[in-house]
Every structure is written in structure tokens, then in C-alpha cells.
Amino acid sequence: MDDIDNMLYYGIISTLWYMAKGDAMITKTDKLKTMLGIILVLIAVTALLFWEAEGREMLLMENVLVIENDIKAGEKLHPELLRTVSVPAGSLVDGAIAPGDIHLFEGKEAAVDIVRGAQLSSRYLRDADEKPKPETSFFLIRNEWIYMCTSSLRRGDDVKITSADGKTVIGIYPVSFVKDGDGREVTDSTSGMYSFTGSGGDTERVNSSAPIHHIEIRCELNEYRRIIEYCAGKAGAPLMLVRKEAA
């Protein structure tokens, strides 16, 4: 901003000085320098205004649909229930629906309860005539249970939960929340930078905003009881949490 201010100051002062001295004292070189200075100032100011108004969002953010109000499982979705917001590319949930893909939820209903402000994901939808799945809820995987957790695990992923030695597979579950020690959601702190290079996938999960402390999964109560029973009586941290790669 200092460079832009200096250029603007120089251009204005130079123009006023030449106007005060009169046309007779202004050489062609002086006129050319003044015009060039003014043009550069205008270009710089225009570029700055474009970056602040649209450029930053175009390069670093993604438009997604979010829920305007709480939606209960079984409720049909309509466009008026949604709004468009811009979020960092690294914060997109798996299956997030962009405004241009609004046709994907036509004739669909919510497969689970969706809270206000949540990104709309194809994972949360089902056909209106589809048989409802057993009731699920959010369940905590406690920090003291975790022997190892994949650092790239994020909300919206699937996590494979096994024994600490990896020999016993307990189950694969959708991840609802990934929290740090202060209860904040763990995201990637520099995901927007990768928009310039065009890299994607795991390269957008290099720098976590904080170490993972605990996670919450969505499953049926009897499945969660099975996890509790497995952890009961085990010495140390009995679970290994591995991010399941998309098929």
C-alpha cells in the first residue's frame, strides 16, 4: 500500500506542478512521464480494487450450498432452504454441493438431521422413496482411546477404526467433527495457497490448524457400544484411526 500511495502522491503532485507552471515549461518528456505515472497509478488502484472485491474469492475460496435452517431427517429439500456461501477450499466437506449442482438434490430428502449453517453434502441425502436407515447419532472417540490418528483426517472423511496393532478392524464410520484440545475444528491452515499451483488432494492437508485431540463419528448406538466394550479394560490407548481413501 505504501508503494501505491507514493505513486498516487507523485502523480498528483507532478500534474499540479506542471499545470501551475504553464504549458510553455512542460516538455514532451515531462508530459510523457506524467501520463505514464497516472496510468500506472490507475492500473495499480484498479488491480487492488479487483483483488479485494472479487480476486481473493475467485482464487482462494469455493462457493457451496449451506442449510438456512435446521432440517430433520425425512424432510424434503427445496432451494429456499439453502443459501450460497464462500469457504476456504480446504474446509469443503466430502460430497459438498456447489450452487451449479443444485439439480443433485431434486427429489431428495434429508437422510439425517442437518443443522443450520452446515454445508450440504450428497452424503446427507437420499431418494424420497428410499427406506430410511437405522437411526444414527454423533459419538465421541475419546483422546485417551487414540493410539494413532492420521493427521490429514478431516470432517466429512471416512475413518477406519482398528486395534492399535491394526489386526482387528472395528468398523468404518463417517467423521462428523475433528477437534483440537480446545474444542476447535481442525482444518488446514494454508489450503488456499494451493489454489495457485493447482495441486489438490492430500497436498491441501499439509499444515493442520492444530493437532487432532479427539473426533466424533456418526453411527448407530449399538455400534458405539461395541467400540466402548472393545476399549474397556484395555491397557493404554487401544484404537488406531486411519483416514479411508476415497474409492
C-alpha positions in Angstrom: 0.0 0.0 0.0 2.9 2.4 0.7 4.2 2.0 -2.9 0.7 2.7 -4.3 0.3 5.7 -2.0 3.7 7.1 -3.2 2.8 6.6 -6.8 -0.5 8.3 -6.4 1.1 11.2 -4.5 3.8 11.6 -7.1 1.3 11.5 -10.0 -1.0 14.1 -8.4 1.8 16.5 -7.3 3.6 16.3 -10.6 0.4 17.0 -12.5 -0.5 20.0 -10.3 3.1 21.4 -10.6 3.1 21.2 -14.4 -0.3 22.8 -14.6 0.8 25.7 -12.3 4.0 26.4 -14.4 2.1 26.6 -17.6 2.3 24.6 -20.9 5.4 26.5 -22.1 7.6 24.9 -19.5 6.2 21.3 -20.0 8.4 19.3 -22.4 7.2 16.3 -24.3 9.3 14.1 -21.9 7.6 15.6 -18.9 4.2 15.1 -20.3 5.0 11.5 -21.1 6.3 10.9 -17.6 3.2 12.4 -16.1 0.8 10.4 -18.3 2.7 7.2 -17.6 2.7 7.8 -13.9 -1.1 8.5 -13.9 -1.7 5.3 -16.0 0.4 3.2 -13.6 -1.5 4.6 -10.6 -4.8 3.8 -12.2 -3.7 0.3 -13.1 -2.5 -0.3 -9.6 -5.6 1.0 -7.9 -7.9 -0.9 -10.3 -6.0 -4.2 -9.6 -6.2 -3.6 -5.9 -9.9 -2.9 -6.0 -10.5 -6.0 -8.2 -8.5 -8.2 -5.8 -10.4 -7.0 -2.7 -13.8 -7.2 -4.5 -13.5 -10.5 -6.5 -10.0 -11.7 -7.0 -9.4 -13.1 -3.5 -12.6 -15.0 -3.6 -12.0 -16.4 -7.1 -8.6 -17.7 -6.2 -8.8 -18.8 -2.6 -12.5 -19.6 -1.9 -15.1 -22.1 -3.1 -18.9 -21.4 -3.3 -21.0 -24.1 -1.6 -24.6 -24.5 -0.5 -25.3 -24.4 3.2 -28.5 -25.1 5.2 -30.5 -21.9 6.0 -32.4 -23.6 8.9 -32.3 -26.9 10.7 -33.6 -29.8 8.6 -35.0 -33.0 10.1 -34.3 -36.4 8.6 -37.0 -37.2 6.1 -37.7 -33.6 5.2 -37.6 -32.8 1.5 -35.1 -30.2 0.4 -36.1 -27.1 -1.6 -33.9 -24.2 -3.0 -35.4 -21.8 -0.5 -33.9 -23.8 2.4 -30.4 -23.2 1.1 -28.0 -20.3 0.6 -24.7 -19.9 -1.0 -21.5 -19.0 1.0 -17.8 -18.9 0.2 -15.5 -21.1 2.2 -11.7 -22.0 2.0 -11.0 -24.8 -0.4 -9.6 -26.9 2.5 -12.8 -26.6 4.5 -15.1 -28.4 2.0 -16.8 -31.4 3.4 -16.8 -34.7 1.4 -19.6 -34.5 -1.3 -20.2 -30.8 -0.8 -22.7 -29.5 -3.4 -21.9 -26.3 -5.3 -24.6 -23.8 -6.5 -24.2 -25.0 -10.0 -25.0 -28.6 -9.0 -28.3 -27.7 -7.3 -30.0 -30.4 -9.5 -28.3 -33.1 -7.4 -30.9 -32.7 -4.6 -34.0 -32.6 -6.8 -36.5 -35.2 -5.5 -34.2 -35.9 -2.5 -34.8 -35.7 1.2 -32.5 -35.4 4.2 -31.2 -38.8 5.3 -30.0 -37.4 8.7 -30.7 -34.3 10.7 -28.8 -31.3 9.3 -28.1 -28.3 11.4 -28.3 -24.7 10.3 -25.1 -23.5 8.6 -23.8 -26.9 7.7 -22.6 -27.5 4.2 -25.0 -29.5 2.0 -23.4 -32.8 1.1 -24.6 -35.6 -1.2 -23.8 -37.9 1.7 -26.7 -36.3 3.7 -29.3 -37.0 1.1 -31.4 -40.0 0.0 -34.2 -40.6 -2.5 -37.7 -39.7 -1.2 -38.8 -43.3 -1.6 -35.7 -44.8 -0.1 -36.1 -46.9 3.0 -34.7 -44.9 6.0 -31.5 -46.3 7.5 -31.3 -47.1 11.2 -31.2 -44.0 13.4 -27.6 -42.7 14.0 -26.1 -40.0 16.1 -22.8 -38.3 16.9 -20.5 -40.3 19.2 -17.2 -39.3 20.7 -13.9 -41.1 20.2 -12.1 -40.0 23.3 -8.5 -38.8 23.3 -7.3 -41.5 25.7 -8.6 -44.2 23.4 -6.5 -43.0 20.4 -3.1 -44.7 19.9 -2.6 -43.2 16.5 -4.7 -40.9 14.3 -4.0 -39.9 10.7 -3.0 -36.2 10.8 -4.9 -35.5 7.5 -8.2 -36.7 8.9 -10.9 -34.0 8.5 -14.7 -33.6 8.9 -16.6 -35.3 6.2 -14.0 -38.1 5.7 -14.5 -41.8 6.5 -12.3 -43.2 9.3 -11.3 -46.8 9.6 -11.0 -47.8 13.3 -8.8 -50.7 14.2 -7.0 -52.1 17.1 -3.7 -50.4 17.9 -1.8 -53.1 16.1 -4.1 -52.9 13.1 -5.0 -56.5 13.2 -8.6 -56.1 14.3 -11.0 -53.9 12.2 -13.8 -52.5 14.4 -15.5 -50.5 11.6 -15.5 -47.7 9.1 -17.5 -44.6 10.0 -18.2 -41.1 8.7 -16.4 -38.4 10.6 -18.7 -35.6 11.9 -16.1 -33.5 13.8 -12.3 -33.3 14.2 -11.4 -31.3 17.2 -8.2 -29.9 18.8 -7.6 -29.7 22.6 -9.6 -26.5 22.9 -12.6 -27.9 21.1 -12.0 -26.0 17.8 -12.4 -27.8 14.5 -9.1 -28.9 12.9 -8.7 -27.6 9.3 -5.8 -26.9 7.0 -4.2 -23.5 7.8 -2.8 -22.9 4.3 -5.2 -24.6 2.0 -5.9 -21.5 0.0 -2.2 -21.2 -1.1 -2.5 -24.4 -3.2 -5.1 -22.8 -5.4 -2.3 -21.0 -7.2 -0.4 -24.3 -8.0 -3.5 -26.3 -8.9 -2.4 -29.1 -6.5 -5.1 -30.9 -4.7 -5.9 -34.0 -2.6 -3.6 -34.6 0.3 -1.4 -31.6 -0.7 -4.2 -29.4 0.7 -3.9 -31.0 4.2 -0.2 -30.5 4.8 -0.4 -27.8 7.6 -3.1 -28.6 10.2 -4.5 -25.7 12.2 -3.8 -27.7 15.3 -3.0 -31.3 16.4 -6.0 -33.6 16.5 -7.2 -34.3 20.1 -10.4 -36.2 19.5 -13.1 -36.9 16.9 -16.8 -37.5 16.6 -18.2 -40.2 14.3 -21.8 -40.8 13.2 -23.0 -44.4 13.8 -25.8 -46.4 15.5 -25.8 -46.7 19.2 -25.1 -50.5 19.2 -22.0 -49.8 17.0 -20.7 -47.3 19.5 -21.4 -49.7 22.4 -19.2 -52.2 20.5 -16.4 -49.6 20.5 -16.8 -48.9 24.2 -16.8 -52.6 25.0 -13.6 -53.1 23.0 -11.8 -50.2 24.8 -13.0 -51.3 28.3 -10.3 -53.0 30.2 -7.6 -52.4 27.6 -4.3 -51.1 28.8 -3.2 -47.8 27.2 -4.8 -46.4 24.1 -6.4 -49.3 22.1 -7.5 -47.6 18.9 -5.9 -46.7 15.6 -7.8 -44.2 13.5 -6.9 -44.3 9.8 -8.4 -42.0 7.1 -10.0 -44.1 4.5 -9.1 -43.1 0.9 -12.0 -42.3 -1.4 -12.7 -45.1 -3.9 
